[in-house]
Amino acid sequence: MTTLCNTPSEPKDGKKLLKKQLTRIAKTPPVNIEFQDLEYSVREGGFKRDQKNILKSISGKFSAGELTAILGPSGSGKTTLLNILAGYVTSGVTGTISVNGRPRNLKQFNKISAYIMQDDLLPQLMTVEELMMVATKLKLGDKITIENKKATINEILSVLGLDVCRNVRTEALSGGQRKRLSVALELVNNPPVIFLDEPTSGLDTVCIKQSIDIFEVLTAQGRTVICTIHQPPASIFQRFDQTYFLANGICVYNGSTPDIVPHLSSIGIVCPVTYTPAEYIIELVHDNDKYANDLSSTVQNGKLNKRTMNISRLISVPQFEKDMCEEILEKSNFNFPTSFWSQFYILYSRMLLQLSRNRTGMGLQLFSHCVAGGLLGSLFFGIGNNAEMAVENFFFCLSVLMFFIFTYLMTPALTYPSEIKILKREYFNRWYSLKPYYLAVTFQNMPLLLTLGILIILVTYGLSFQPVEASRFFYFAFAGLLLAVATEGLGLAVGSIFNVGNGTVVASSVAAPLIILCVYGMGYGSTIEPHMKIIMGISYVRFAVVAGMTAIFENRGPFDCFNEIYCYYKDPNQTLKDLGMLNASYGWNMLGLVKLIRNYGFDFFKRQQQGQKDDWS
């Protein structure tokens, strides 16, 4: 897609970025990160009995004011190390991680760090400025005035070269602009530590240089910037202050970038002039354990740091700044800057804005509901008061409710996996807690769900000639809409756990037994076994069907007989009896089941997002 805003060329603006500073964002105390004997293993193989070591007792130190690159062949453990240092992965990790010489407190550390993941997924149908405003509202809180928030946004967009794109929607941004916007969103609350996973992947040379310019601006103000990168060009590689090379889970070099070639020469390895040091080291250690082990022994698996002492941006943390950083952390609490209801309002407003701009999606849903309503209405046309069509009347009720099941189960299962990646990034970086987000998601589609749900019920109810009584109509509609709400919660749980391909299979597999249980006993309802009644209670769909049938058949006069002398189902209660629904009222049970399904949905949702993280909500 062609971008709607021009990206400045490197010769014109490449050095200009370096002169810009983030003056409105207060300078933070430097933060040094040190790790020793770090190991990480995962279980694999049949029944996950085998254990594979990903990181093997590596050590290192990343200093404030330095731009650090973690490099290595594919599968060497670069992203794994970054995930562990950022706190994104904690299970299966051994060793020590220190922040400014003290053991890392993960909850404290997550307050002062930001993790920008490789997938630069951004909320669609929103402009750059709108997204930045959402970030400032969530991360700065209500104590900061709207004028100061706008000033902060203007400065960040200007420094990162996004000012000309402020009114452009995210789907129209180029790859480089999307990467910079991901950085801009996390700069709002001024984290002193920034982790970036492959920030240059998929970018051309000019965009890569512009990204490095931004990272240099950040490190010049004392931030600790750590990123993984895959074989950067020579002009980019030399701009990193420190490089940390991994191969097969061990450290083969740890030190300053200018010292790589002298270090290799000191152990008898000459880097050809046609190679960059990064390319040559990666080629040396790729599938060559001997070279990897030899290089690792020269730096003691990362414990020795090969560096010169004249790096311009090297910042040693004085004791008073260590104490200042610790004091800031100790005084701060772990609450979010915004309250529960403020988070809900901001997130709900963002979701409604996206929904209102998704004209195609709304049009398709309206079309599908109208077509389905017309088809169902024509199939069951005029059966509402016909005793000969009592069974068909049951199928009418079942068909309408089945439409709600498959529509509101499959839709989130298909669409939500893409949203879950955005949630993971925002939740991990402490934009908000899960409860207000889930509440906002619950109410996000409610206006459209209610409107379209009432539309299809109105069409089908009228065409099938059901009783023209307001109470019966609203009771029937109430059962259908509650079923839709409950099913959507189940769909969110499926969509948050599985990808699109697996989610469709799982959703169908979940729906099938629910439907089977809801129609069990048809024709011999009065003789259903007690244990089967308990099993049928597992299906919340059963309660919706009972509620819908009760709305249509209960306390109603005799049906009309047109072509038969004796009509077995002339009495509506006989139909309810044969279906096992006589004298059954499940209205309140439906309300309880909606809450139950939503709670289960939130539980699955919460567990999936937290994964191996601590509970902040």
N, C-alpha and C positions, 0 to 999 in steps of 0.2 A: 504494500500500500504506500502511495506517495505521501510523504509528510507534508503537512500544511504550513510548516514554519521552516525557515532556512537554518541550516547548521553552519555557523561561521567557520571559515577555513582556517587551518592551522597557522600559515604564515601571517595572517592578519591579526588573529586574536590569541594565538597559542600562548604567548608570554604575558598577555594582558591579565589572564586569570591569576597569575602568580602574585600580582600586585594588589589584588583584592583581598580584603579581610572580612571576617564575620564579626563586625564590631558590636552588633546588638546582642550577640550571644556571649555571655561571660566566659572568660578563660577559666578552665578547670585545672585542678592540680594534676600533675603528670601521674600516669598509672603504668607501672611496669608489671609485666606478667612473666612468671618463671615457672617451669614445670620440670620435675625430676622423676626419672624411672617410670615414665608413663607407659602403661600397657593397656591394650584393648583387645578383647577376643569376642568372637561370636560363635554360636553353635550352628553347625550345618550337617549335611548328610541325612541319611535315613533316620527319621525320628529325632533329628538334631542331636545325635549322640556325639558326633565329632566336634572338636573345638578348633577353630582357626584363629591364629594370632594375627591381628591386623597391624597393631603397633607393638613394637618390641623394646620396651625399656628405654625409650628415647628421652632426652633432656634438652632444655634450651631456655633462652630468655629473650623476650621481645620488649624493647624499651620505648618509652614515651618519646615523641618527636621523631620517630623513625618510621619510614615506609618499608614494611617487611613483606617479602614474597615467600610463599611456601611453594616449592616446585618439586617435580618428580614425574616419572612415567605414570601412565594410566594404571590405577590400582595400587599405587604405592602408599596410599593412606593420607593424601593431602586433605581431602574434605573431611575425613574422619577426625584428623587432628584439629581442624578448625571447629568442627561440631563439638568436640570435647572441650576445647578452650572456651568456646562461647557458652557452654553449659547446655547445649541442645541435646547432647548425649551424655548420660551419666551412668547408665547401667552397664556392667561389664568392664568398667574402667578401674584400674589400680594405679597407684603413684600419687604424687603430691603436686598441687597447683597452688602457687602463691601469688598474691597481689600486693605489690610494694613490700615484699619481704614477709608478709603475714599470710597464714592459710586462707584460701579463698572461701568466703561465705557466699554460696551461690545466689541466695536471694538478694544480698547486698550487691553482688557483682552484676546481676541482671538489671539493677536500677541504673548502672552507670555505663552499660554497654549496649550496642546495637548490632544485630546480625542481619546483613543484607544477603539473601540467598541467591543462588545462581538463576533460578527462574524468576525473571522480573515481571511477575504477574501483577497487574494493577487493576483495580475496579474499573469496569468498562462504563462508557456513556457518561463520563465525568471529565471536566476540564482539569488542567494542571492546577489552576488556582483553587478550584473547588476541593480537590483532594488535599492540597496544602492546608486549606482552612479547616477541613475535618481533622487533620493531624494536629494542628495547633490547638483546636478546641479540646481534643481528647488528651493531649500530652502536656499542655500548659495549664489547663484548668480555668476556673471562673475568676480567679484572682487577677489574672492578666487582662487588661482592657482590650477591646476589639481593635482599637487603634494600634496598640503595641503588637498585637498578633499580626495585623496586616503589615506593619513595618518589618517585622521579623521575616514574614513571607517574602516581601519585596527584596530584602537583602539576600536571602538564601537563593532565590531565583536568579538574581543578578550575578552573584558570585559563581553559580553553577551554569551560567549561560542559558537559562531557561526562561528568561524574562519575555522574550518574543513569542514564547509558546504558551503563555499563561492562559489563554482562552482557547487552546486546542485540546480536543478530547484525547484521552490516552490511546485509543485505538489508532489514531492518526499520527502518533509520534514515531520517530525512527528508533532503531535499536539503541543507539547511543543516548538519545534523549530519555528513553525509558530507564536506562541504567542510571542516568544522572537524577532522574526524578525519584527513583528508589532511594538514592543517597539523600536527596533533599528532604524526603519525608521523615527520615530518621534523624536529621540534623536539628529538627525543631526543638527538641529538649536537650540538645548539646551533650551528647554522650562523649566522654573522654576516650572510650575504647570502641573501635569500629571494626567488625569482621566482615569480609566480603568474599564470597565464594565465586570464583571465576568471573570477576567483574568485566573482563574484556572479551569473553567468549562471544562469537558471532559478530564482532565489530570489525570495521576496517581500521587501517593504520591511523587515519586522522582521528576517528572517534576514540581509539585507544589512547592516543596522545592527550586528547582533551580530558579523558578520564583520569589519567595520571596527573595532569595539571591540577585537577580538583583534589586528588589525594595529597599532593604536595602542599596545597593550601591548608588542608586539615592538619597535616603533621607539623607545618610551620608554626601552628598555634599550640603545639604541645600534645596533640592527640596521638594515641597509639593506633595505627592503622595496619591491620594484618589481612592479607588476601592470598588466596590460592590463585595460581596463574599457570597456564600451559604454554611453554616454549614461546616467550615474548620475543619480538624482534630486538635487534641489538640496541637501537635507539631508545627503546623502552626499558630494556633490562638494566642498562647502566644507571637509570634514574632511581632504582631501588637502593635504599640505604643498607638493608640487610637481606640476605637470602638464606633460606633454610631448605636444603635438599633432602628428599626422602626417596628411598628405594626399597621396596619389599618390606616396608614397615620399620626400617632403621634409618638413622640420620647419617648421610654421607658428607654433608658440609653444613656448617653453621658459622656464619660470620658476615663481614662486610662484603659487598659486591666487588669493590676494586681488588680485594685480596684473593679472589678465586684463582686467577691465573698464577700469581706467585705461589700460592699454596700447592697447586697442582705441580708446578715446576720443582718445588722443594721435595716432592716425593717421586720425582722422575717421570712425571706425565706432562707432555708438552701439548698445549691446546693449539690445534691448527688455526691459521689465520682465517680460513674459510668458515670457521665455526664461531658461534657465540659461546661463551663459557657454559651457558645454560644448556644449549643444544648438545655440547660435547659431553657434559657430565651425564645427561639423560641417556645419550647413546652408549656411554661407557657402562652404565649400571643396568641397562635394560637387559633382562634375562641373563645377567652375568653376576652371579652371587660372589665370585672371587673379588672382582673389582669393588663391588658394593661393600663387602666386608672389610677390604683393605682401606678404602676411603673412610668407612665408619670408624675404624680403629684410630685413625689419625686425629679425629675430633672426639674420641671416646663416646661415640653415639650421641653427640650433641652437647656433652658436658664442657668441652673446650670450645671457645668462641674465637674464631680466626678473624680478628678485626684490627684495623689501624685505630689509632687514638685521635685522629684529626677529622672525624666525620662531623660535618658542620652542624647537623641537626641532632647529634647525640646529646641526650639530656639525662644526666644522672639526677636522681630524685633526692634532694636534700632532706634531712630528717624533719625539718619543720613542715615541708610540703607533704611528707608522708603522714605526719600527725594531722595536718589540715585535711587531707583526703579521708583519713580514718574518722576524724571528728564529723565531717560532713555525712559520712555513711552511718555513723552511730546515732546522730541526731535525727536522721531521716527515718520515716516509717515506711512500711511496705504498702501503704494504701495508695490507690490511684489518685492522680490530681483531681479527677472529676468523680462526682458521686454516682451511685448506681443509676439513678433516674436521669442524670445528665448524660451518662454513657448511652442509655437506652434511647433518649431523645435524639442525640446526635447520630447514632447508628440507624435508627428508624427513619430519620429524615434523609440520610444518604441512600438507604434502600428504596424509599418511596421515589426519590429523584431518579434513580436508575430505572425503576419500574415504569415511571411515567414517560421516560424517553425511549423505552423499548416498544415502540409502536408495532413493529413486526410481530413480536411475541404476543402482545395483547390481541392483535388482529387475528392471529392463528388460533388463539384460545377461544375467542368469540366465535370464529367460524366453526371450530370443532364442536362447541357446545350447541350452536344453532343446528348444525347438520345432525348431530346425535339426537337432539330433541325432536327434530322433525321425523327422523327415522323411527325412533321409539314410539312417538305419538301415532304414526301411521300404522305401525305393526299392531299396536294395541288400541286402535281407534274404536271408540264406542263400547268398550267392554265393561265399563264401570258399574252398571247396575244389572248386568245380565247373569242370572244364576247359572246358565250353561257355560259361562266363561269364568267361573270362580277361580279355577286353577290358573287360567291365563292371567287373571288379575294378580295372583301371587307372583307369576313370572314377570308381570309388569313392575311390581314393586322391587323384585330382585334385580331386574335389568337396570333400573334407574340407579340403584345402590351400587351395582357392579361397575357402572360407568364412573361413579365417584371413586371407587376403590382403585381402578386401574389408572385413572387420570391423575389422582393426587398421590399415588404411590410411585408411579413411574416418572412423573415430571421431576421431583427432587432427586430421584435416583440417577436421572440422566444429566441434570443441570448442575447439581450441587458439587460433584467432585472437582470442578474447576474453581469454585468459590472456596473450597476447603483449603487450598494452597495459600490463598490470600489471608484467610483466617489464621493459618499456622504462623505466618510471618508477623502479622499484627499482634496476635496474642502473645507470641514468644517475646516480642519487643515491648510488651506491656502497654499497648494502646488502651486495652480494656480487659475486663474479666469476661468469662464465658456466659454467666447468667444474663446480663443485659443484652449480650449479642444474641443468645438463643431466644430471648423474649422478643427482640426486634425481628428476628427471622420468623417467629411464630405469627406475629401480627403483620408482617410485611405483605403477604399475599391475602390477608383477610378481606380487604375491600373488594378485590377482584374475585376472590373465592365466593363471597356472599352474593355479589352481583350476578356472576355467571351461574352459580348454583341455583339461585332463585329463578333465574331465567329458564334453565332447562326443566326445573320442576314445574314451573308455571305452564310451559308449553306441553309437557307430557301429561300433566295432571288434567289439563283442560281437554286435550285431544282424546284422552281415554275415557272422558265423561265420568270422572270421579265425583263424589258428592260435592255440591257447591255449598260448602260450609267452611267458614273462615277458620274455625278451630281445627277441623280435620286437615285442612291444607297446611296450616302453620305447624301442626304437630308432625305431619309427614315431612315437610320441609326441614323442620328442626332435626329430625332423625337423620336425614340425608346430609345436612350441613355439618352436624356433629361427626358423622362418619368421615366426611371429607377432612375435617380438622384432625381427627385421630389418625387417619391414614397418612396425612402429610407429615405428621410427627414421625411415623414409622419410616416413611420415605427419606426423611432427613437423616435418620439413624443409619439407613442403608447407604445413602449417598456420602455420609461422612466416613464410612469404613471402607467401602469398596470403590474401585474405579468404575468407569462407565460400562465397560464390557462385563465385568463380574457383577456389577450392581443390577443390571437388567435381569441376569439369571437368578440372582438371589431374591430380587423383588418378586419375580414370578413364582419362585419356589415358596416364598412366604405366603403369597396371596392364595395359592391353590388349596392348601389345607384349611385356611380360614374360610374359604367359600364352601368347601365340602362339609365342614362342620356346621355351617350356618343353615344348610338345607337338609341335614340329616333328620330322618323321622318323617319326611313328607309322606302323608297318606296313613300313617299309623302313629301320629304324634302322641296319642293318649297312652300308648303302650311302650314308649321309649324307656329303656332300662335306666335305673338310677345312676349307674356309673357312667353311662353315656351322656346323661344330662350334665354331669360334672365336667366331662371332657368337652362337651359342646360349649360350656362356659368359658373355655379358653379363647374362643373366637369372638372378638368384640363385634365382628360383622353380624353375628347371630342377634345381638341385642339391637342393632340398627334395623335388621329385617323385622324382628318382632315389634319394635316401636312403629315402623312404617305400616305393617299390616294391622296393628291395633288401631292406628289412626284411621285407616280406611274402613275396617270391618266392625269394630267394637261399637256396641250400643246403636245399632243401625236396624232399620226396618227390613222386611223381607225383600229379596231380590225379585226381579221380574222373570217370569218364565214365558218364552215366546213360542218355542217349537216343540216342547215336550209336555206331556200330561203331568208327569211327576218330576220335579227337580230336586235332586238330592241336596244340592247346596243352596236351596232357596233361603234357608236360614243362614246368615253370615257367620253365626257362632259355630255352625257345623264345620265350616272351612277352617276356622281358628282351632277347633278341637282336633281335626285330622292333622293339622300342622304342629300340634303341641304348643299352641300359643294362646289357648283359652285362659282368660282371667290372669294373663301375664302382663305386667306393667313394668317396662324397663327404661322409662324416661330418666329417672335419677341414676340408674345403673349406667346409662350412656354418658352422663356427665362425669361420673366417677371413672369410667373407662377412658374418656378423653384425657383426663388428668393423668391416669395411669400410663397411657401410651406416650403422652408428652414427657412424663417423668422418665420413662424408660428411654425415650429418644434422647433426652438431655444426658442421661447417664452414659449411654453409648457414645454420644457426641463428645462429652467431657473426657471420657477415658481415651478416646481416639486422639484428641487434641493435646492432652497432657502427655500421653505416651509415657516417657520416663522422667517427666518433669515434676517439680513440686506443685502443689495446689495453691494457686494465688487467688482463686475466686472466693 
